[in-house]
């Protein structure tokens, strides 16, 4: 899910930058450090802090808190800042909308928010899967349903391990083998088919009622 968070952090300002505009320098350095970084919810927000993490996508507001501190022997200024940001927080069992960015012999990588999740071939559908790596495509042998790069789909997060140092290397497992999941086209077909069956039942009841 996406959420707005408010946090504090400390920005290191190297000595060569101290003669420049302080607000501009802090803003630039803060974006370099904070955007794309992983933060954990505080213990006052959730009990299981180790498992509740989010990735900062974009800084929305930033302000300096008090004056910076100079550390002896370093020469740099350490400036405390307060910020508001847009963040992405994936959760186990959360349905997510994403699109296929790559297809390999063992499955497809799906972009969800700022991260990529793995949709293993065993989690695609109830069918035997043919893998066409050259054309970046996965196909069900009997259903003939295909998944290829660029397809939009809804999956569910079933495994989650966020990499604090390299968020893009996080391990996220996805599945589409549950009701209501799959390519958007498949879901539309299912909804359309369900609606048509309901209409057929209504018509059938009307005809039976008319005979009486």
N, C-alpha and C positions, 0 to 999 in steps of 0.2 A: 504494500500500500504506500501511497504518497502522504506525507505529513509535513507540517511546519514545526520546526524545532527552534528553541532558543538555548544557546549555550555560551560558555566563556572559554577562552583559550589564551595562550601567550605567544606572541609573535616576536621572533628574534630579528632585530634590525642591525645588519653588519655595519661596522665603523665607516666604510667608504660612503654609505648612504645617508649618514647623519646630517649632512649639510643640505639635503634636498627637502622638498615639501613633505612634512611628516605624515599628514593625512593621506596623501597620494601614495607614499611608500608603504604605509601600513595597509592600505586597501589592496595594493598589488601583492604584497607578501602574504596577506591573509588569504587571498583567493588561491594563490599557489599552494599554500599549506592545507587549507580547509576543503576546498572544492575537490571532490573525488576521494576524500578521506573517510575512514570508518570511525564512527563514534558509538559508544554504548549508552543505553538509557541509565540514568542514575539509580542508585539503590532505593531512593524515595519514590521513583516512578514505577519500578517493577522489582520483584524479589529476585528473579533469575537473571541478573545482569549479564552474565557471560553469554547467554543465548539470545539476548535482545539487542541486536545491533542494527545500525542503519548507515547508509552511504549519503554523504552530502552531495547534492546535485548542483545547487546554485545558491550563492549568498544573496540575501534580499536586503538585509540591513547590517551595518557594521559601525561600531562606535568604540572609541578608546575609553578605558577605565582608569582613571587617575593618571599619574605620570609614570613613565617607564623606569625600569631599574637597571643600573649599570652593575655588571658582575665583575669584580676585581680579577685582573688577569685575562679577561676576555676582550673588553673594549666595546662589545656590542651592547645595545639597549634592548631589554626584554620588556615588551609592551603588552599589558593585559588588554584584551578586547572582549566585547560582548557582541554576539551576532544572532541574527534570525536567518534561517535558511530553509530551502525546500530540500527534503530528504526522501530517500526511498528505503522502506523497511519491509523486506520479504518475510512471510510467515509460513510455517508448516501448515499444509492443507488449504492454503489460500488459492483460489482460482485466479489465474493471471492471463491477460491478453498479451500476446507477443507475436513476433514474426521470425521465420526461419532465416538464419544468417549463414549456415553452412551444413552440408550433409557429408557424413563419413560412413565407413562400412559398419560402424556400431550404432549409428543413430544420427540425430539432428541436433544442432545447437540453436537454441531459441533465445532471441533478445527480449528480455523482460526488464523494462526500466533501463537502468544503466548497467545491468549485469546480463550474463549469458547463462542459461540453464541447459542441461543435457536431457534430451528426450530419447532414451534408449529404444532400440528397435522392439524390445520386448514390451514397451509401454505405449506403442503407437495405436494398435488396434487388435481385435481378436481375429488375426489372420497371419498366415506365413508371409514374411516380408522379403521381397526381392530388392537388392541394393544396387543402384546404378550410380556409382561414385563419379564416373566421368561426366554424367549429365546432372549431378547433384540432385538425385531423385530417389525416393523410397516408394515402393508400390506393393499393395496387398495382392497376393496371387489370385485369390478368389473374388474379392470385392472390387479389384482394379482401382481402388482408391489410391491416390498418389499424394505425396508430400514433397515439395521442392523448395529451393531457396526463394524467399520472397513471400511465401504463403503466410497468411494471418491465421492464427489459431488460438484456442483457449485450452489451457492445460492447468494442472494443479501441482503445487509444490509438495513433494513427498520426502525430500531430503535436503538438508541445508547446512552448509558450513562456510561462514564468511571468513575470507582471508583478510586480516587487518592490514597487513603490509601491502598486498596487491589485490584490491577488491575484484578486479577483472579476472583473477585466478580463483575466485570463490567456487566452491562445488555446490551446485544446485541441481537436484534431481527432479524431473517432471514426469507426469503421466497424463495420458489421454484415455486410459481404459476405465473410465467411469462415466455414468450418465451425464449428458449435458456438455461433454468436452469434445474437442476435435477441431478440424478446420471449420472456419465460419460457414463455408458452403455446405458442409455436412450438417451443421446445426440448423441452417436455414431449411434444408431438405427435410429434416426431422420435424421441425415446427410446421412446415407446410403439409407434410403427410398426416400429422396429428390433426390439424385443422380440417383437412379433407375428410378424414374418417369421422370426425364429429358431425360434419355436415351431412355425410351419408347416413349416419344413424338418425339424425333429425328428420331427413327426408323419408327414411324407412318407417319411422314412427308415425309421420303424417299420413303416409299411404295406408298403414294398418288402421289408423283411426278413421280414415275416410271410408274404408270397407265396412266398418261397423255402422 
